[in-house]
Amino acid sequence: MSETNRSGSLIHAEKGARALQKMPFIACLSLVICVNFLFMAGHDRQRIAEVLALTGAGVFALIFRSHTYARMFKGAAGQALAAFFILGAVSSTLAFMPRYAFFEVAAFFMLYLFSTLAGDDIARNGRAGITLPIQLVALGCTLHAAHFVFAYYTDLSLHLPITVDDFTRGFSNIRFFNHTQTSLLPLLLLLCCLTSRESKGRWLWLAVTTYWWMALYATSARGTLIGIAAGCVVVALVARQRAMPYLRVIGLTAISAVVAYYILLVAIPPIFDLEGMSAFSDTLNRTAADPTSARTYLWERALPLIVQHPWLGVGPMHFAHHAGDMHIGAHPHDWLVQIGLEWGLPALLCLFVAIGLGLRALVRAGLRVPAGDTDNQAMFAALLLGAVAILVDGLVSGIFVMPQSQLGVALYLGCALGWQRHLTPAAPQKVPHRAVRLLMKASVVAAMVAIVAAVWVDVPAKWRGDDPTPAQRAANTGNVLSPRLWIAGFF
């Protein structure tokens, strides 16, 4: 690289760093996702990183952004969300282990706070507010992909079979990785669209996105693929011609990934006397044998519990307590069933109203984008696809349960909120009344206390990866060590 090019790269990186400093919340959210990808091995450590990020964001918000988060429940959608959290808190008081029920309510509250403040960063910084954080996350995805390249080369060199574990470094379960892919793939595709064709970086992002697709194929991520497919249909129907550049990038990378899959994972391994992968045929056979992969057993257990506890549910995070004897799942693998069962049907209705109003606002903002504004058209397509993909995948998965995928959803939501606010600037906001600010500050403090109270005793052991103590084993219903907070915990 010439001195001129090297100097230009340094200047560009310096400008990017300075821009991220003006967006502390969206930058922090992107950074913690990268940290989990690269340095946090396993669900429990990823949970610890999430807890640190949420509490850190809460402290920073209390000091510097009280006027911003005091407005996070404004409007009909905000009021519905406020009712949702209030009902969750009431349900937690009646749960078998209120400390852990309050943790989930508090974590969801803080994730929404994080998204709101990240959205405020984006609204104030426009295109850079979305592009730079996605670039940061994409860099983390790139380095995560580099591990697969190393593992692939090592496997071939040592004549070891290539397995799905080669794709999922740092994740305790293949599906935890797939859940994260669901929220990040639409943003990676968006980055490909927003990066200039003349930029060498575009080829990197196209390669990483293609790898992301190949990892989905190799790990048989049916929920994510169905969610993305549903999102493509909705985008094509709603955005129509506006979405064609974005949909073309989807087609390019998805088809390229099929080619890469067959070359790297099917054709090359036999050259080294290794068996190639057969993910597509295995997925078809598995689907034919059991289309829901035993999820029907979870839903059959959940539905009677909903009938027995329709108003306030059994308590957030408490499906594991009532289904531990089944030995197949710590959550219902369906966000509708999960909220209805654990938080109660009124809370589910409130959440449904908030999501519906949010989607309506997103579509209205997107349809107002001028025909020649290709960047914002791509953003609209990406955000609409992301919303559908997340909601559809969540009907058969734990995307709203696992720490890294929760952060991914929060990043998506922050991008959606910020883009919509930037595109449709509202009238100058009045400073919230002092009583409202005090109430919101108290809520943030209470949420942080609830999170810390639920985890602080266990953090050292979880960080070290210690086995559960005899008392912890005895506390598990049916001796099943698969609750939702930690990989091995108390329900």
The 8 nearest C-alpha neighbors of each residue, nearest first, counted from 0:
[[1, 4, 5, 2, 3, 6, 8, 7],
 [0, 2, 4, 3, 5, 6, 7, 8],
 [1, 3, 5, 4, 6, 0, 7, 8],
 [4, 2, 6, 1, 5, 7, 0, 8],
 [5, 3, 7, 1, 6, 2, 8, 0],
 [4, 6, 2, 8, 7, 3, 1, 0],
 [5, 7, 9, 3, 4, 8, 2, 10],
 [6, 8, 4, 10, 5, 9, 3, 11],
 [9, 7, 11, 5, 6, 10, 12, 4],
 [10, 8, 12, 6, 11, 7, 13, 5],
 [9, 11, 13, 7, 8, 12, 14, 6],
 [10, 12, 8, 14, 9, 13, 7, 15],
 [13, 11, 15, 9, 14, 10, 8, 16],
 [14, 12, 10, 16, 15, 11, 9, 17],
 [15, 13, 17, 11, 12, 16, 18, 10],
 [14, 16, 12, 18, 13, 17, 11, 19],
 [15, 17, 13, 19, 18, 14, 12, 20],
 [18, 16, 14, 20, 15, 19, 13, 21],
 [17, 19, 15, 20, 21, 16, 14, 22],
 [18, 20, 22, 16, 21, 17, 26, 15],
 [21, 19, 17, 22, 18, 23, 16, 26],
 [20, 22, 19, 18, 23, 17, 120, 124],
 [23, 21, 19, 120, 20, 24, 25, 26],
 [24, 22, 26, 20, 25, 27, 21, 19],
 [25, 23, 117, 27, 26, 22, 28, 116],
 [24, 26, 117, 28, 27, 23, 22, 29],
 [27, 25, 23, 29, 24, 28, 132, 19],
 [28, 26, 30, 24, 29, 25, 23, 31],
 [27, 29, 25, 30, 31, 26, 24, 32],
 [28, 30, 26, 32, 27, 136, 31, 132],
 [31, 29, 27, 33, 32, 28, 26, 34],
 [30, 32, 34, 33, 28, 29, 27, 35],
 [31, 33, 35, 29, 30, 34, 36, 28],
 [34, 32, 139, 36, 30, 31, 35, 136],
 [35, 33, 31, 37, 36, 32, 38, 30],
 [36, 34, 39, 32, 33, 37, 45, 38],
 [37, 35, 33, 34, 38, 32, 143, 139],
 [36, 38, 34, 35, 33, 39, 143, 139],
 [37, 39, 34, 35, 36, 40, 169, 33],
 [40, 38, 35, 44, 45, 41, 169, 37],
 [41, 39, 169, 38, 44, 170, 42, 45],
 [40, 42, 171, 170, 169, 43, 44, 39],
 [41, 43, 45, 171, 44, 46, 170, 486],
 [44, 42, 46, 45, 41, 485, 461, 47],
 [45, 43, 47, 46, 39, 42, 41, 462],
 [44, 46, 48, 42, 43, 47, 39, 35],
 [47, 45, 49, 43, 402, 44, 48, 42],
 [46, 48, 44, 50, 49, 45, 51, 43],
 [49, 47, 45, 51, 46, 50, 52, 44],
 [48, 50, 46, 52, 47, 51, 53, 45],
 [51, 49, 47, 53, 52, 48, 54, 46],
 [52, 50, 48, 54, 49, 53, 55, 47],
 [53, 51, 49, 55, 50, 54, 56, 48],
 [54, 52, 50, 56, 55, 51, 109, 49],
 [53, 55, 57, 51, 56, 52, 447, 50],
 [56, 54, 52, 58, 57, 53, 51, 59],
 [57, 55, 59, 53, 54, 58, 60, 52],
 [56, 58, 54, 60, 55, 59, 53, 61],
 [59, 57, 61, 55, 60, 56, 54, 62],
 [58, 60, 56, 62, 57, 61, 63, 55],
 [59, 61, 64, 57, 63, 62, 58, 56],
 [62, 60, 58, 59, 65, 63, 64, 57],
 [61, 63, 59, 60, 64, 58, 65, 57],
 [64, 62, 60, 61, 59, 65, 66, 58],
 [65, 63, 60, 67, 66, 61, 62, 68],
 [64, 66, 67, 68, 61, 69, 60, 63],
 [67, 65, 69, 64, 68, 430, 431, 436],
 [68, 66, 64, 69, 65, 70, 116, 71],
 [67, 69, 71, 70, 65, 66, 64, 112],
 [68, 70, 66, 67, 436, 71, 439, 65],
 [69, 71, 68, 73, 72, 67, 66, 431],
 [72, 70, 68, 69, 73, 77, 115, 67],
 [77, 73, 71, 70, 78, 81, 74, 80],
 [72, 74, 77, 70, 71, 78, 75, 76],
 [75, 73, 77, 76, 78, 72, 79, 71],
 [74, 76, 78, 77, 79, 73, 353, 356],
 [77, 75, 353, 79, 78, 74, 356, 80],
 [72, 78, 76, 73, 80, 74, 79, 75],
 [77, 79, 81, 75, 80, 76, 72, 74],
 [78, 80, 349, 76, 82, 77, 81, 353],
 [81, 79, 83, 77, 82, 78, 353, 350],
 [80, 82, 78, 84, 83, 79, 77, 85],
 [81, 83, 85, 79, 80, 84, 86, 78],
 [84, 82, 346, 80, 86, 81, 349, 85],
 [85, 83, 87, 81, 86, 82, 88, 80],
 [86, 84, 82, 88, 87, 83, 81, 89],
 [85, 87, 89, 83, 88, 84, 346, 90],
 [88, 86, 84, 90, 85, 342, 89, 104],
 [87, 89, 91, 85, 90, 86, 84, 101],
 [88, 90, 86, 91, 92, 87, 85, 93],
 [91, 89, 87, 311, 314, 88, 92, 93],
 [92, 90, 100, 88, 94, 314, 97, 93],
 [91, 93, 89, 90, 97, 94, 88, 101],
 [94, 92, 91, 90, 95, 314, 97, 89],
 [95, 93, 314, 91, 97, 96, 92, 313],
 [94, 96, 97, 93, 314, 317, 313, 320],
 [95, 97, 94, 98, 99, 100, 91, 317],
 [98, 96, 100, 94, 91, 99, 92, 101],
 [99, 97, 101, 100, 96, 453, 102, 449],
 [100, 98, 102, 101, 97, 96, 453, 103],
 [99, 101, 315, 97, 91, 102, 103, 98],
 [102, 100, 104, 98, 99, 103, 91, 97],
 [103, 101, 99, 450, 105, 100, 104, 449],
 [102, 104, 106, 105, 101, 100, 107, 315],
 [105, 103, 101, 107, 106, 102, 87, 108],
 [104, 106, 446, 108, 102, 103, 107, 101],
 [107, 105, 103, 109, 108, 104, 102, 110],
 [108, 106, 110, 104, 105, 109, 103, 111],
 [107, 109, 105, 111, 106, 110, 104, 112],
 [108, 110, 112, 106, 111, 107, 113, 53],
 [111, 109, 113, 107, 112, 108, 106, 409],
 [110, 112, 114, 108, 109, 113, 115, 107],
 [111, 113, 109, 115, 110, 114, 108, 116],
 [112, 114, 110, 116, 111, 115, 109, 117],
 [115, 113, 413, 117, 111, 409, 112, 116],
 [116, 114, 118, 112, 117, 113, 413, 111],
 [115, 117, 119, 118, 113, 114, 24, 112],
 [118, 116, 25, 24, 114, 120, 413, 119],
 [417, 119, 117, 413, 115, 121, 416, 116],
 [118, 120, 116, 122, 117, 121, 417, 115],
 [121, 119, 22, 117, 118, 123, 122, 124],
 [120, 122, 128, 417, 118, 124, 123, 119],
 [121, 123, 421, 417, 119, 120, 420, 125],
 [122, 124, 121, 120, 125, 119, 421, 128],
 [125, 123, 128, 121, 122, 127, 120, 126],
 [126, 124, 128, 127, 122, 121, 123, 421],
 [125, 127, 128, 129, 130, 124, 121, 418],
 [128, 126, 130, 129, 125, 131, 124, 121],
 [127, 129, 121, 124, 125, 126, 130, 131],
 [128, 130, 127, 126, 131, 132, 121, 133],
 [129, 131, 127, 133, 132, 128, 134, 126],
 [130, 132, 134, 133, 127, 129, 128, 135],
 [133, 131, 135, 134, 130, 29, 26, 129],
 [134, 132, 136, 130, 135, 131, 137, 129],
 [133, 135, 137, 131, 132, 136, 138, 130],
 [136, 134, 132, 138, 133, 137, 131, 29],
 [135, 137, 133, 139, 138, 134, 29, 33],
 [138, 136, 140, 134, 139, 135, 133, 141],
 [139, 137, 141, 135, 136, 140, 134, 142],
 [138, 140, 33, 136, 142, 137, 141, 143],
 [139, 141, 137, 143, 138, 142, 144, 136],
 [142, 140, 138, 144, 139, 143, 207, 137],
 [141, 143, 145, 139, 144, 140, 138, 146],
 [142, 144, 140, 145, 141, 146, 139, 36],
 [145, 143, 141, 147, 146, 142, 140, 148],
 [146, 144, 142, 148, 147, 143, 141, 149],
 [145, 147, 149, 144, 148, 143, 150, 142],
 [146, 148, 150, 144, 145, 149, 165, 166],
 [147, 149, 145, 151, 146, 150, 152, 144],
 [148, 150, 146, 152, 147, 151, 153, 145],
 [149, 151, 147, 153, 152, 148, 154, 146],
 [152, 150, 148, 154, 153, 149, 147, 155],
 [151, 153, 149, 155, 150, 154, 156, 148],
 [152, 154, 150, 156, 151, 155, 157, 149],
 [155, 153, 159, 151, 157, 156, 152, 158],
 [154, 156, 158, 152, 153, 157, 159, 151],
 [155, 157, 153, 154, 158, 152, 159, 271],
 [156, 158, 154, 159, 155, 153, 152, 160],
 [159, 157, 155, 156, 154, 160, 271, 273],
 [158, 160, 154, 157, 155, 161, 273, 156],
 [161, 159, 273, 162, 154, 158, 274, 155],
 [160, 162, 154, 159, 151, 165, 163, 276],
 [163, 161, 164, 165, 160, 166, 276, 217],
 [162, 164, 165, 166, 218, 217, 167, 161],
 [165, 163, 167, 166, 162, 168, 173, 161],
 [164, 166, 163, 147, 162, 167, 150, 168],
 [167, 165, 164, 163, 147, 168, 214, 144],
 [166, 168, 164, 170, 165, 173, 176, 169],
 [167, 169, 170, 166, 165, 164, 146, 143],
 [168, 170, 40, 41, 167, 39, 171, 36],
 [171, 169, 41, 172, 168, 167, 176, 42],
 [172, 170, 41, 42, 169, 173, 175, 40],
 [171, 173, 175, 170, 174, 176, 167, 42],
 [174, 172, 176, 175, 167, 177, 170, 171],
 [173, 175, 177, 176, 172, 178, 220, 396],
 [176, 174, 178, 172, 177, 173, 170, 179],
 [175, 177, 174, 179, 173, 178, 170, 167],
 [176, 178, 174, 180, 179, 175, 220, 181],
 [179, 177, 398, 175, 181, 180, 176, 404],
 [180, 178, 404, 176, 177, 181, 182, 407],
 [179, 181, 177, 183, 178, 182, 184, 176],
 [182, 180, 178, 223, 179, 183, 184, 389],
 [181, 183, 407, 180, 408, 179, 184, 385],
 [182, 184, 180, 186, 185, 181, 187, 179],
 [183, 185, 187, 186, 180, 181, 182, 188],
 [186, 184, 188, 381, 187, 385, 183, 189],
 [185, 187, 189, 183, 188, 184, 190, 381],
 [188, 186, 184, 190, 189, 185, 208, 183],
 [187, 189, 185, 191, 186, 190, 184, 192],
 [188, 190, 186, 192, 187, 191, 381, 193],
 [189, 191, 187, 193, 192, 188, 194, 186],
 [190, 192, 188, 189, 194, 193, 204, 201],
 [193, 191, 189, 190, 194, 245, 188, 377],
 [192, 194, 190, 191, 189, 374, 195, 130],
 [195, 193, 191, 201, 192, 190, 196, 198],
 [194, 196, 198, 197, 193, 201, 192, 191],
 [197, 195, 198, 194, 201, 199, 202, 192],
 [196, 198, 195, 199, 201, 194, 200, 202],
 [199, 197, 200, 195, 196, 201, 194, 202],
 [200, 198, 201, 202, 197, 203, 196, 195],
 [199, 201, 203, 198, 202, 204, 194, 195],
 [200, 202, 204, 199, 203, 194, 198, 191],
 [203, 201, 205, 200, 204, 199, 206, 198],
 [204, 202, 200, 206, 201, 205, 207, 199],
 [203, 205, 207, 201, 206, 202, 191, 208],
 [206, 204, 202, 208, 203, 207, 209, 191],
 [207, 205, 209, 203, 204, 208, 202, 210],
 [208, 206, 210, 204, 209, 205, 141, 203],
 [209, 207, 211, 205, 210, 206, 204, 187],
 [208, 210, 252, 206, 256, 212, 211, 207],
 [209, 211, 213, 207, 208, 212, 214, 206],
 [210, 212, 208, 214, 209, 213, 207, 215],
 [211, 213, 215, 209, 210, 214, 256, 253],
 [214, 212, 256, 210, 216, 215, 211, 260],
 [215, 213, 217, 211, 212, 216, 218, 210],
 [216, 214, 212, 220, 213, 218, 217, 219],
 [217, 215, 213, 219, 214, 218, 212, 220],
 [216, 218, 214, 278, 219, 215, 213, 163],
 [217, 219, 215, 220, 216, 163, 214, 278],
 [220, 218, 216, 217, 221, 215, 282, 278],
 [221, 219, 215, 223, 218, 222, 224, 177],
 [220, 222, 224, 223, 219, 225, 282, 215],
 [223, 221, 392, 225, 224, 220, 226, 395],
 [222, 224, 226, 181, 392, 225, 221, 220],
 [223, 225, 227, 221, 226, 222, 228, 220],
 [226, 224, 228, 222, 223, 227, 221, 229],
 [225, 227, 388, 391, 392, 223, 229, 224],
 [228, 226, 388, 230, 224, 229, 225, 223],
 [229, 227, 225, 231, 230, 226, 224, 232],
 [228, 230, 226, 232, 227, 231, 225, 233],
 [229, 231, 384, 227, 387, 233, 228, 388],
 [232, 230, 228, 234, 229, 233, 235, 384],
 [231, 233, 235, 229, 230, 234, 236, 228],
 [232, 234, 230, 236, 235, 231, 237, 229],
 [235, 233, 231, 237, 238, 236, 232, 380],
 [234, 236, 239, 232, 233, 238, 237, 231],
 [235, 237, 233, 234, 239, 238, 232, 231],
 [238, 236, 234, 239, 235, 233, 362, 366],
 [237, 239, 234, 241, 242, 235, 236, 240],
 [240, 238, 235, 241, 236, 237, 242, 234],
 [239, 241, 242, 243, 238, 235, 244, 237],
 [240, 242, 238, 239, 243, 376, 370, 244],
 [241, 243, 240, 245, 238, 380, 239, 244],
 [242, 244, 246, 240, 245, 241, 247, 239],
 [245, 243, 247, 246, 242, 248, 377, 192],
 [246, 244, 248, 247, 242, 243, 377, 249],
 [245, 247, 249, 243, 248, 244, 242, 250],
 [246, 248, 250, 244, 249, 245, 243, 251],
 [249, 247, 251, 245, 246, 250, 252, 244],
 [250, 248, 246, 247, 252, 251, 253, 245],
 [249, 251, 247, 253, 248, 252, 254, 246],
 [252, 250, 248, 249, 254, 253, 255, 247],
 [251, 253, 209, 255, 249, 254, 250, 256],
 [254, 252, 256, 250, 255, 251, 249, 212],
 [255, 253, 257, 256, 251, 252, 250, 258],
 [256, 254, 252, 258, 257, 253, 251, 259],
 [255, 257, 259, 213, 209, 253, 254, 258],
 [258, 256, 260, 254, 255, 259, 261, 253],
 [257, 259, 255, 256, 261, 260, 262, 254],
 [260, 258, 256, 262, 257, 261, 263, 255],
 [261, 259, 257, 264, 258, 263, 262, 213],
 [260, 262, 265, 258, 259, 264, 263, 266],
 [261, 263, 266, 259, 260, 265, 264, 267],
 [264, 262, 260, 267, 259, 261, 265, 266],
 [263, 265, 260, 261, 275, 276, 262, 266],
 [264, 266, 275, 261, 276, 262, 267, 263],
 [265, 267, 262, 261, 268, 264, 263, 269],
 [266, 268, 270, 263, 269, 265, 262, 264],
 [269, 267, 273, 270, 271, 275, 266, 274],
 [270, 268, 272, 273, 271, 267, 274, 275],
 [269, 271, 268, 267, 272, 273, 266, 274],
 [270, 272, 269, 268, 273, 155, 158, 267],
 [273, 271, 269, 270, 268, 274, 158, 155],
 [274, 272, 269, 268, 271, 160, 275, 158],
 [273, 275, 269, 268, 276, 272, 160, 265],
 [274, 276, 265, 268, 264, 269, 273, 277],
 [275, 277, 265, 264, 278, 274, 161, 217],
 [278, 276, 279, 280, 281, 275, 265, 217],
 [277, 279, 281, 217, 280, 276, 282, 219],
 [278, 280, 282, 281, 277, 283, 216, 219],
 [279, 281, 283, 282, 278, 277, 284, 285],
 [282, 280, 278, 284, 283, 279, 285, 277],
 [283, 281, 285, 279, 280, 284, 278, 286],
 [282, 284, 280, 286, 281, 285, 287, 279],
 [285, 283, 287, 281, 286, 282, 288, 280],
 [286, 284, 282, 288, 287, 283, 281, 289],
 [285, 287, 290, 283, 289, 288, 284, 282],
 [286, 288, 284, 285, 289, 290, 283, 282],
 [287, 289, 285, 286, 284, 290, 292, 283],
 [288, 290, 286, 292, 291, 287, 285, 293],
 [291, 289, 286, 292, 287, 288, 285, 293],
 [290, 292, 294, 293, 289, 295, 286, 395],
 [293, 291, 289, 294, 290, 286, 285, 295],
 [294, 292, 295, 291, 296, 289, 297, 327],
 [295, 293, 297, 291, 296, 292, 298, 332],
 [294, 296, 298, 297, 293, 299, 291, 292],
 [295, 297, 299, 294, 298, 293, 300, 325],
 [298, 296, 294, 300, 295, 299, 331, 301],
 [297, 299, 301, 295, 300, 296, 302, 294],
 [298, 300, 296, 297, 301, 302, 295, 303],
 [299, 301, 297, 298, 302, 303, 296, 304],
 [302, 300, 298, 304, 299, 303, 297, 305],
 [301, 303, 305, 304, 299, 300, 298, 306],
 [304, 302, 306, 305, 301, 307, 300, 299],
 [305, 303, 307, 301, 302, 306, 308, 340],
 [306, 304, 340, 302, 308, 309, 303, 307],
 [305, 307, 303, 304, 309, 308, 302, 340],
 [306, 308, 304, 305, 309, 303, 312, 302],
 [309, 307, 312, 305, 306, 310, 304, 311],
 [310, 308, 305, 343, 306, 344, 312, 311],
 [311, 309, 343, 344, 308, 312, 345, 342],
 [312, 310, 343, 90, 342, 309, 308, 313],
 [311, 313, 343, 341, 342, 308, 340, 314],
 [312, 314, 341, 94, 317, 308, 340, 311],
 [313, 315, 94, 341, 91, 90, 317, 312],
 [316, 314, 100, 341, 317, 342, 103, 91],
 [315, 317, 100, 318, 314, 483, 103, 341],
 [318, 316, 320, 319, 314, 315, 313, 341],
 [317, 319, 321, 320, 330, 316, 322, 329],
 [320, 318, 329, 322, 317, 323, 321, 482],
 [319, 321, 490, 317, 318, 323, 322, 476],
 [320, 322, 318, 319, 323, 317, 324, 476],
 [323, 321, 319, 324, 325, 320, 318, 300],
 [324, 322, 319, 325, 476, 477, 479, 320],
 [323, 325, 477, 322, 326, 476, 479, 478],
 [324, 326, 323, 327, 322, 328, 297, 477],
 [327, 325, 324, 323, 328, 479, 322, 477],
 [328, 326, 325, 329, 323, 297, 293, 324],
 [329, 327, 330, 326, 331, 297, 481, 319],
 [328, 330, 319, 482, 481, 483, 318, 323],
 [329, 331, 328, 332, 318, 319, 337, 483],
 [330, 332, 333, 297, 337, 298, 336, 328],
 [333, 331, 396, 395, 397, 330, 394, 334],
 [332, 334, 394, 395, 336, 331, 335, 393],
 [333, 335, 337, 336, 393, 394, 338, 332],
 [336, 334, 337, 338, 333, 339, 394, 347],
 [335, 337, 339, 333, 334, 338, 340, 331],
 [336, 338, 334, 340, 335, 339, 331, 341],
 [339, 337, 342, 341, 340, 335, 336, 347],
 [338, 340, 343, 344, 336, 347, 337, 342],
 [341, 339, 305, 312, 337, 338, 343, 336],
 [340, 342, 312, 314, 315, 313, 338, 339],
 [343, 341, 312, 338, 311, 87, 315, 339],
 [344, 342, 312, 311, 339, 310, 309, 346],
 [343, 345, 339, 347, 346, 309, 310, 348],
 [346, 344, 348, 347, 343, 310, 349, 311],
 [347, 345, 83, 349, 348, 344, 343, 342],
 [348, 346, 344, 350, 345, 339, 349, 338],
 [347, 349, 351, 345, 346, 350, 344, 352],
 [350, 348, 79, 346, 352, 351, 347, 83],
 [351, 349, 353, 347, 352, 348, 83, 80],
 [350, 352, 348, 354, 349, 353, 347, 355],
 [353, 351, 355, 349, 350, 354, 356, 348],
 [354, 352, 76, 350, 356, 355, 351, 79],
 [355, 353, 357, 351, 352, 356, 358, 350],
 [356, 354, 352, 358, 357, 353, 351, 359],
 [357, 355, 359, 353, 358, 354, 76, 352],
 [356, 358, 354, 360, 355, 359, 353, 361],
 [357, 359, 361, 355, 360, 356, 354, 362],
 [360, 358, 356, 362, 357, 361, 363, 355],
 [359, 361, 363, 357, 358, 362, 364, 356],
 [362, 360, 358, 364, 359, 363, 365, 357],
 [361, 363, 365, 359, 364, 360, 366, 358],
 [364, 362, 360, 366, 365, 361, 359, 367],
 [363, 365, 361, 367, 362, 366, 360, 419],
 [366, 364, 362, 379, 367, 363, 368, 361],
 [365, 367, 363, 368, 364, 362, 238, 369],
 [366, 368, 365, 364, 369, 363, 362, 370],
 [367, 369, 365, 366, 370, 376, 372, 375],
 [370, 368, 372, 371, 367, 366, 376, 373],
 [371, 369, 372, 368, 241, 373, 376, 367],
 [370, 372, 369, 373, 368, 376, 374, 375],
 [373, 371, 369, 374, 370, 375, 376, 368],
 [372, 374, 376, 375, 371, 377, 370, 241],
 [375, 373, 377, 376, 372, 193, 378, 192],
 [374, 376, 378, 377, 373, 372, 379, 368],
 [375, 377, 373, 379, 374, 378, 241, 372],
 [376, 378, 380, 374, 375, 379, 245, 381],
 [379, 377, 375, 381, 376, 380, 382, 374],
 [378, 380, 376, 382, 365, 377, 381, 383],
 [379, 381, 377, 383, 378, 382, 242, 234],
 [382, 380, 378, 384, 185, 379, 383, 189],
 [383, 381, 385, 379, 384, 380, 378, 415],
 [382, 384, 386, 380, 385, 381, 379, 387],
 [383, 385, 230, 381, 387, 382, 386, 388],
 [386, 384, 382, 388, 383, 387, 185, 381],
 [385, 387, 383, 389, 384, 388, 382, 390],
 [386, 388, 230, 390, 384, 385, 389, 391],
 [389, 387, 226, 227, 385, 391, 230, 386],
 [388, 390, 392, 386, 387, 391, 393, 385],
 [389, 391, 393, 387, 388, 392, 386, 394],
 [392, 390, 226, 388, 393, 394, 389, 387],
 [393, 391, 222, 226, 389, 394, 223, 390],
 [392, 394, 396, 390, 391, 395, 398, 334],
 [395, 393, 333, 392, 391, 334, 396, 332],
 [394, 396, 332, 333, 393, 392, 222, 397],
 [397, 395, 332, 393, 398, 333, 394, 392],
 [398, 396, 400, 332, 399, 393, 401, 333],
 [397, 399, 178, 400, 404, 393, 396, 401],
 [400, 398, 397, 405, 401, 404, 393, 334],
 [399, 401, 397, 398, 405, 402, 483, 404],
 [400, 402, 404, 403, 405, 398, 399, 397],
 [403, 401, 405, 46, 404, 45, 49, 406],
 [404, 402, 406, 405, 401, 179, 407, 45],
 [403, 405, 179, 407, 406, 178, 398, 402],
 [406, 404, 402, 408, 407, 403, 399, 401],
 [405, 407, 409, 403, 404, 408, 410, 402],
 [406, 408, 404, 410, 409, 405, 182, 179],
 [407, 409, 411, 405, 410, 406, 182, 412],
 [410, 408, 406, 412, 114, 407, 411, 413],
 [411, 409, 407, 413, 408, 412, 406, 414],
 [410, 412, 408, 414, 409, 413, 415, 407],
 [413, 411, 415, 409, 414, 410, 114, 416],
 [412, 414, 114, 118, 410, 117, 416, 415],
 [415, 413, 411, 417, 412, 416, 118, 418],
 [414, 416, 412, 418, 413, 417, 382, 419],
 [417, 415, 118, 413, 419, 414, 418, 412],
 [118, 416, 418, 122, 121, 420, 414, 419],
 [419, 417, 421, 415, 420, 416, 414, 422],
 [418, 420, 422, 416, 417, 421, 415, 423],
 [421, 419, 417, 423, 422, 418, 424, 122],
 [422, 420, 122, 418, 419, 424, 423, 417],
 [421, 423, 419, 420, 418, 424, 364, 122],
 [422, 424, 420, 421, 419, 425, 364, 418],
 [425, 423, 420, 421, 422, 426, 419, 122],
 [424, 426, 423, 427, 420, 428, 421, 422],
 [425, 427, 428, 424, 429, 423, 420, 421],
 [428, 426, 425, 429, 424, 430, 431, 420],
 [429, 427, 426, 430, 425, 431, 70, 66],
 [428, 430, 431, 427, 432, 426, 66, 70],
 [429, 431, 428, 432, 66, 433, 69, 67],
 [432, 430, 429, 435, 433, 436, 66, 69],
 [431, 433, 435, 434, 436, 430, 429, 437],
 [432, 434, 436, 435, 437, 431, 430, 438],
 [433, 435, 437, 432, 436, 438, 431, 439],
 [436, 434, 438, 432, 433, 437, 439, 431],
 [437, 435, 433, 439, 438, 434, 69, 440],
 [436, 438, 440, 434, 435, 439, 441, 433],
 [439, 437, 435, 441, 436, 440, 434, 442],
 [438, 440, 442, 436, 441, 437, 69, 435],
 [441, 439, 437, 443, 442, 438, 436, 444],
 [440, 442, 438, 444, 439, 443, 445, 437],
 [443, 441, 439, 445, 440, 444, 446, 438],
 [442, 444, 446, 440, 445, 441, 439, 447],
 [443, 445, 441, 447, 446, 442, 448, 440],
 [444, 446, 442, 448, 443, 447, 441, 449],
 [447, 445, 105, 449, 443, 448, 444, 442],
 [446, 448, 450, 444, 449, 445, 54, 451],
 [447, 449, 445, 451, 446, 450, 452, 444],
 [450, 448, 446, 452, 447, 451, 102, 445],
 [451, 449, 102, 447, 453, 448, 452, 446],
 [450, 452, 448, 454, 453, 455, 449, 447],
 [453, 451, 449, 450, 454, 448, 455, 98],
 [454, 452, 450, 451, 98, 99, 102, 449],
 [455, 453, 451, 457, 456, 452, 458, 450],
 [454, 456, 458, 451, 457, 452, 453, 459],
 [457, 455, 454, 458, 459, 453, 452, 460],
 [456, 458, 454, 455, 460, 459, 461, 453],
 [457, 459, 461, 455, 460, 456, 462, 454],
 [460, 458, 462, 461, 457, 463, 456, 455],
 [459, 461, 463, 465, 462, 458, 457, 464],
 [462, 460, 464, 458, 463, 459, 43, 457],
 [461, 463, 459, 460, 464, 44, 458, 43],
 [464, 462, 460, 461, 465, 459, 458, 44],
 [463, 465, 461, 462, 460, 466, 43, 459],
 [466, 464, 460, 463, 461, 467, 462, 468],
 [465, 467, 468, 464, 487, 460, 461, 463],
 [468, 466, 471, 472, 465, 469, 487, 488],
 [467, 469, 471, 470, 472, 466, 465, 473],
 [470, 468, 472, 471, 473, 467, 474, 466],
 [471, 469, 473, 468, 472, 474, 467, 475],
 [472, 470, 468, 474, 473, 469, 467, 489],
 [471, 473, 469, 470, 474, 475, 467, 468],
 [472, 474, 470, 471, 475, 469, 478, 476],
 [475, 473, 471, 472, 489, 470, 476, 490],
 [476, 474, 490, 478, 489, 473, 472, 479],
 [475, 477, 478, 323, 490, 320, 479, 474],
 [476, 478, 324, 479, 323, 475, 326, 325],
 [477, 479, 475, 476, 480, 472, 473, 323],
 [480, 478, 477, 323, 481, 475, 476, 326],
 [479, 481, 487, 488, 482, 478, 475, 486],
 [480, 482, 487, 486, 329, 479, 483, 488],
 [483, 481, 329, 319, 490, 488, 484, 485],
 [482, 484, 485, 329, 316, 481, 486, 400],
 [483, 485, 482, 486, 488, 99, 316, 46],
 [486, 484, 487, 488, 43, 483, 482, 42],
 [485, 487, 481, 482, 488, 43, 42, 484],
 [488, 486, 480, 485, 481, 482, 467, 489],
 [489, 487, 485, 482, 480, 490, 486, 471],
 [488, 490, 475, 474, 471, 482, 487, 480],
 [489, 475, 320, 482, 476, 319, 488, 474]]
